[in-house]
Amino acid sequence: MAISVHSSAKTLGSGGKVIGTLFFSVFLTMGLFFEVMVVKHTVKNLATFGWNQTQATILASEITPPKDDESDPTLHVRYTYIAGGSQFEAQQYARDALAHETRDAYQLVERFQPGVQVPCWFNPQNHSESVLARKSPLQALLVLFPLIFVVIGGGGIWALWFWRGKKSNPENNAPQQPISNRPPATGTSRLAMGIFFSIFLLVGVGVGYGFFVRPVIKIVAARNWPTVSCEILSSRVKTHSSDDGSTYSVDVVYRYTYQNRTYTANRYHFFTGSSSGYDGKAKAVRRFPAGGHASCFVNPADPTEAVLERGFTTMLWFGFIPLIFAVVGFFGVLHAIKGKTNPHLPPKHAFNTSVRSGGADPTFTNTDTAGPGTLQPSASPKVKLFGLAFAAVFWNGIVSVFLFNVSWSGMGLFMGLFLLPFIAVGLGLIGGVFYQAMALFNPRPRLTVSRTIARPGDTIELSWAIEGRIDRLQRLQISLEGREEATYRRGTDNVTDKEVFARIPLLDTVDPIAMHSGSAKLQIPPDAMHSFKSANNKIVWALMLHGEIPRWPDIKDEYPYGIAPKPLAK
């Protein structure tokens, strides 16, 4: 019986490559589109850090109330400054923002009172161009975010068309090197992995700080802020519309007096996003009717900053979403630095009988009582369907919470990109459920063997029978497969690598009569490694059955088979 020794790498056909290319092209195209947008915006913002600083005198500042329930108040400011010996008058608050529509407009207008001097930056090449505010240079980290999808898309397309994986030597059937004996990843591959996961880490830390860490710091600090009485000027439920529907937030404008000066603010809590659920927001708004009074908490270091609710809210926990990226990135970088730690297999290769009973899988060591029997698949179609259905419900349930219940302020497009791979996985799981449900109606194979446990060199008889509509089968293949499984730690996760080291073909036919039932002799290779099981490694033997059905899920079953070690020589 011929033994085919090979790697487990598989090659996709042209159709699969085209479909895969279309899938990864979505990631690549969207990533490049948003990368260009973010780079243009970032370059404009960073350019202001090369501008000259001077002092500006505020001439006037006012707020235009929101036009509707979907807009924020707009800040208008007018100021003068001296540059190059000449005096200029300007109204630009930030780069490309003559009027600044923001939820923080009330706080800003208090800082820009007429006659107050504030820092101002002007363009040394064009003194008439100036700004009163520059965004943090840390926002340049957002440039890395679309790169994740560029790498996924571009790398996926490259792998489909150019990556060939590990090749075996078909001429002399040279044995594959065991997983645990392979050299660690090269410096180049580790560097690429480190760069890829560094993007996850930096984006996760940067966005997570703004949407979770910073609000938490504010909440803790606000515990010591003094309480003052405030008058409610207006209150409303603000609507945030997007392609995925509408989300809502509480917008209450109030006036308060602190240290003999009157201020106006509209911060309800420290979370900066919105969520679904209009009724909950409307209930909060009813607590603060226009003309009423309430207690608010004022920052003594900056009296222009106040808040109505200074405690933790359930909305705040959505800030954990970016931190998931940071955790994934951290352990990815850690793995790239340390590399994987391989466990130890038996000291010889999987085709060597010098390893006897020591380390053998105890399930397959007693051949004296091994008689004929019917083999059971490792997982029945119903179990596969239940497992996929559970995974689909669990995964999509979590993703739907983030998809429909939160919309990040000013980050809608980025959060949509963030959730895109998670949505794709969810859709794939749903597709898998339908696919596996269709497989329930497949013809069912039954395999019987003359001995349920064999030793290297033994010959056994395998019989098969297909129950159901055999006319649907186009091709039937049965083979004995040997593979090595090695489990190791990657960060906090246990990862199992699998490598097929041998495949013994038993049946490959398109004859309906032969597919319906038949038998074949199977000789276990005399030098085959026995079934092996330790804490981190396994040598697994199984009969693999593959039945091809046109335009329908194929039959793909695995039947574990035990190979006991040869008895010790006397």
N, C-alpha and C positions, 0 to 999 in steps of 0.2 A: 504494500500500500504506500503510495507516494505521500511524502510529507512536504507541505509548503510552509517554509519559514519566512516570515515577513513582518513588517511593521503594521501597526493598526491604522496608519494614515489612509484616508480615503480620497479619491479624486472625483470631483463633481463633473458631470457632463456639461455640454455647452448650454443646454436649457437651464440647468441649475445655476450656472455662472451668470447667465443673462438676468435671471430673476434676482439672484444675489446682488448683482451690480445695480439693478434698479432700486433695490432696498437700501443699499449703502449710499447710493447717489442722493437719496433724500437727506441723509445725515450730512453728506459732503456739501450739497448745495445750500441747505439752510445754514450750516456752519459758516461757509464762506460769505453768504449774504449778511449775516449778522456780524461777522468779523469785520467786514468793510465798514458797516455802520458804526460799530463801536470804536474802531480805530480812528475814523474821521472825527468823531465826537471827542475822543480822548486826546488826540493831537491838538485840537483847538483849545481844550482845557489846559493841557500842559504848557501850551505856548504862553499863557498868561503868567507862568512862573518865571519867565524871562523878561517880564515887563518891569518898568521902574515903579517904585512905590513913592507915594506922596500923601499929603493930607487933603481931604475933601471937606468942604463945608456944606451941610445940608441946607438947601433953600426951602424945600417943601416935600412933604410925603403924605400920601393918602391911600385909602383902600377902596377899591371898587367891589361892592358886595357880589356874591355869586350870582351868575345870570340864571341858573336853574339848579335843580337838585343834583346835577352831575358835575358841576364846576366848583372850583375853589375861589376864595377871594383873591383879588389881584392887587399886588403892591405897585404903586407908582411913586417914584422918587426922583427929585431933581436936585443937582448939586453942582458946585464949582470947584475947580482945582487949578493949580499952577504947574505948568510943564514947559521947560525950555524958556523960562522968562515970560511966558504968555499965559493969560487966564482963559480957561475953557469952561463951558457949561455943558453938562451931559445929563442924560436920563437913563442910561443903560445900567441895569443892576448887575447882570452877569453876561458872559459871552453869549451872543445871539439871543439875549433876553432883554428887550426894551422894557416890557412890563412883566413882572414876575408873578405868575399864578401859582400859589402855594398855600397849603394848609397852615403854614407858619407865618402868613402875612401879618397877622395881628401882632405877633411877637416882634417881627422885623420893624414894623412902623413905629413901635415904641422906642426902638433903638435909633431910628433915623428921625429924631425930632428936629425941627428947624433950628439952625444955629449950632447944632452938634457937629464936632469934627470927628471924622472916621477915616480909617485907612482906605486908600484908593490906589489902583494900579493902572498905569497908562502905557500904551504901546510906544516904544522908543522910535519906531519907524513912522508912526502916525499918532501924534500927540492928542488928536481929537478923539481917539478910541480909548475908552477906559471902562473899568468895572469896579464895583464895590465888593464883589464876592468872587472867590475862586473855589471850585470844588476840590476836595481832598485829592492829592496825587495818588492815594491808595485806590481810588476808583479806576486807576489804570489796570488794576488786577482783573477788571471785567474783560479786558482784551483776551485773557486766557480762557474765559468761559466758552466762547464759541469754538475755540481750538479743540476742545474735547470732542466735539462732533465732527470737526474736520479730520482729526486723527482716526476716529472710529470709521467714518465714511471712507477716507482715502486708504487707510490701512486695510479695511475690509475688502475694497476693490483690488488692491495690490495682492492680498493673500489669495483671492479667488483666481486670479489670472497668472500669477508669477510664483507663488509659494508652492514648492513641491513636497515639503515635509521630509521626513527621513526615509531614505530608500534602502531597500534590502539588496542583497547580492543573490539574484536568482540563479547564477551560473553554478556556484558551488554550495548553495544553501548555507552560507556562513551564518552562524547563529547570531541573533540580535543580542546586543549587549544589555544585560539586565538594567532595569530602571535605577536600582540602588547603586550600580557600579558606574553609572555615566558621570562624566565630568560635570561640574557645576556650570551654570550659565556663563557665557563669555562676558567680558567687560562691556562690549558693545551692546549686547542684549540687556544687560543690567542697566546701562546708561539710558537706553530707550525706555525701559520700564520705569526707571526713576523719574525721567522727564514727564512721562505720561501721567503718573500718579501725583507728581508735584503740582500739576495743573489742578487736579481734584483737590489737593490739600490747600493750595493758595486760594482758590475760589471758595471752597467751603469755609475757610477761616475768615476771609474777607466779608462774604455775604452773611455768614453766621454771626459775626460780630455786630453788624448793623441791625440785624433783625431779631437777635436773641440776647447776646451778651450785653450790648449797650442798653437795651431796655431794662434788663435785670439790674444793671448797675444803677440806673436811674431810680428804679423801684426801691432798692435798698437805701439809696441816699435820701429819697423823699420821705422816709420814715421820720426824719429829724426836721423836716420843713415845717415852719409855723402854719397854723390854720387861721384863715381870715374869712370873713363873710363876703360873698360876691353876689352881684345882681345879674340875673340871666337876661341877656339882650335878645337872643334868638336861639331857637333849637330846631333841628331838622334831622331826618334820616337821609344821608347822602347816598346817592346811587352811583355805583361804579360799573359801567357797561363794558362788555367785551364780547368776543365771538362765542365764548363758552356760556354766556348768560350774564346776569347781573348779580353783583354782591353789594353789601351795604356797610355803612359805618355811621357812628354817632358824631354829629357835628353840633356843638353847643358853644355859642359865643357869650362870654360873660365879662363883667367889669368888676374890678376889685381895687381896694386902696391899701397900699403898704408903705409905711413910713412917710405918710402925708402926701403920697403921690398916687395918682389914679392910673391904672393899667387896663388893657383889654387883651384877652387871650381866648383861645378856642380849643385847647388841648383837653381831650376827654380822658385818655389814658396814654400809656407810653408805647403801646403797640402801634405800628405804622401801617398796618394793612387793613383789609376789609374781608368780610366773610358773607356767606349766604345766610338766610334767615332774617327776613324783614321784621317779623313780629318781635324778636328779641331786641332789635335796635329801637323799634318804635316804643317798646316798654321802657327802655332806658331814657328815651327822649321825653316821655310823659313825666318822668321824675323831675325834669328841669324845664317847666313851662316858661315861656317868655314873660318877663315881669316878676317872676318869683325870685326867691333868694336861696342860696345853698352855701355850703362850706367848700372852700378850695384850699389848696396847699401851694405855698409860694416858695420858690428857691431864694433863700436869703442872699446868696452870692450873685444872683442874676434875677432881680424882681420882675423882669419881663417874662420869666418862665413860670407857669403855674399849671396845675393839673387838678381835675375833679376826682378822678379815681387813681389812687397811688398804689394800690395793691396788685397782686398777681391776678391775671385773667386767663381763662382757658384759651383765648386766642394766642397767648404768648407761646404756647407749646408748639405752634406751627413753625416757630423759629428753629426747631430742631431739624427741619428739612435740609437746609444747607449744611448743617453740622454732620449729616450722614456722609456728604461728599468729603468733608474733612477727615472723618474716621477712615473711610475707604482709602483716601489718599495717603494718610499717615501709615497705615499698615502696608500699603503697596510700596511706598518708599522704603519702609523698614525691611520689607522682603527683598527689594532690589539691592539694598546695602549688604544684608547678611546672606542672601541667597537661601535656598531651601536646604534643610538638613535631611539627608537621606537616611532612612533606617537601614538596618543590615539584613540582607537575605542570607540564605545558606551559603557557605563559602564556595560552592560550585555552581555551574550553570544549570538551567532548567532541564537540560538533556544530559544528565550524569547520574549514574546510579550509586556513586560513592556515598551519597547522602542516604542513609537508611531510615530507620524508624524515627530517629530523632527529629522532632519538629513536624512530623506528619500530622495531617488533620485527623484527630481521633475518630471522627465520624466514619472515616474510610480506611480503618486499619484492620478490621476483622473480615477476612474474605472467606472464612470457613463456613459462615452462615449465609453468605451471599448467594442467593438463588435467582431464578428468573423473576421479573417484576415489570410493572408499568411505571415509566418515569413521569414525574410531575413537572410542569413548567415552573420556572422561578416566580412567575407572576401570571395569574389568570387574567383574561380580558376584563372581567368585572373588577378585579382589584386595580388594574391599570386605570380603568375609567373612574373609579372612586378616588384614587389618588390624584389624578389630574383635575377632577371636579373640585376636590377640596383645595388644591393649590390655586385653582383659578378663582374660586370664591374668596379665599383668604387674601390673595395678592390684589385682585381688583377691588376688594372691599377697602383695603388700606389706601390704594392709589386714588380711589374715587373720593375719599375724604379730602385729600389734598387738591384734587382736580376741581371739585365742585364747591368746596367750603372755604377756600382761601384765594385771595387775589392780592399779590404783593403790590404795594403802592409804588408806581413807577417801574416795576419789574415784571409786568405781565408777560412780555415777550420772552424774557429770560427764563421765567418760571415755566412757561410753556415748553421751551427748549429743554429745561431741566427734566420735566416730566415725560418728555417724548420717549426716551428709551424704556421707561417704566410702563408707559401705555402700550408700547410695542410688545413688551414681554407679556402684558396682560392679554392683549389680543391674540398673541401666539398660544397662550394657555387655553383661551376660549376655543380657538381653532383646534387645539389638541383634544379637547373634550368631545367635540363633534366628530373628529377623526376616529377617536377611540370608540365612540358610540356606534359608528358605522362598522367598526371591526368586530362588534359583538355578533354580527350576522355572517361572519366568515365561516367557511368549513372548518371543523375542529380536528386537528391531528391527534393521533394516539401512538406513542412510541413504547415498545416493549423490548427488553433485552434478556438474553439468556443468563446473564449475571449482572446484578446491580452494582457490584464492586469488582474491579479487575486489577491485575498487577502488570507492570511493564513486561511485554512479550506475550501476554495472553491474547487469545483470539475469542471474541464473543460474537454472537449473532444478534443483529438489530432488525426488528420488524416494525413496519409502520402501516397505519391505516388512516384514511381520511374520511371523516363522517360529514355528510352534508352535500351541498351542490359541488361535486368534483368538477363539473363542466366549467365552472368559473375560473378554475386554476389554469394559468398559462404555462407555468414552470414551477418545478419543485426542486429545492436543493437541501441536502442534509450533509453536515460535516461535523467532525469532532474538533473542537477548538481548545487550545491551551493558552492561558494568559497569566501574566504576572500582575499583581495589584500591590502597590506600595502606598502606604498612608504616612503622611508627614504633616508637620505643623507649618502653616503659613500665617504669620501674625497670630491671631486668636482663633483661626479656623483650622479644622482638620481637612486636608485635601488628599484625595486618592487618585493616583495616576494608574492607568491601565494600559498594558501593552500586550498585544497578541504575539506569541512567539512561535506558534505552530497551528496549522489547520490541515486536517486529514479529510479530504473529500470522500463521501460515501455514495451520494446520489446527486445527479444533476440531469433531469429529464423533462421533456415536454410531452411524453407519451401519457395520455389519460389513464390507460390501464396500469402502467407502472406507478403513476402518481396515486392511484386509488389505494393500492396496497402492494406490499412487497417486502423483501428482506435482503440483507447484505451482511457479509462477514467483515468484522472490524478487528484488525490486529493492532494492539497497543505497541508503540515503538519500544524495543527492548531497552533503549537508553533514556526513556522518558522520565522526567522528574515526577515523583508522586505528588498527589494533592498535599498541599502544605498550608499551615495556618499558624501564624504567630500574632503578637500584639500589633505589629505594623505591616505585616506582609502576608500575601497569600499566593499560592499557585492553584489556579482554578481550572478544572477541565469541565467542558459542557458540550452537549450535542446541540448544534444550532440548526434550526429548521426555518427555511425561508420559502414561502409560497407566493409567487407573483400573481396578482389579480389586476387585470386592466381596469383603469379608471375607478379604482376602489382601494382602500387600505390593504396593504399586503399582510400576509401571515408572517409574523416574526416572533418566534418563541425560542426560549433558551431552556434546556433541560440539564441541570447539573448532573455530572457523572463523577463517581469517585474512583481514583486510582490509588491503590495502596502501595506502600513501599515493598521492594523485594525482601524476602526473609534474609536475616543475617546468615552469612556463610558459616558453616560449622567447621 
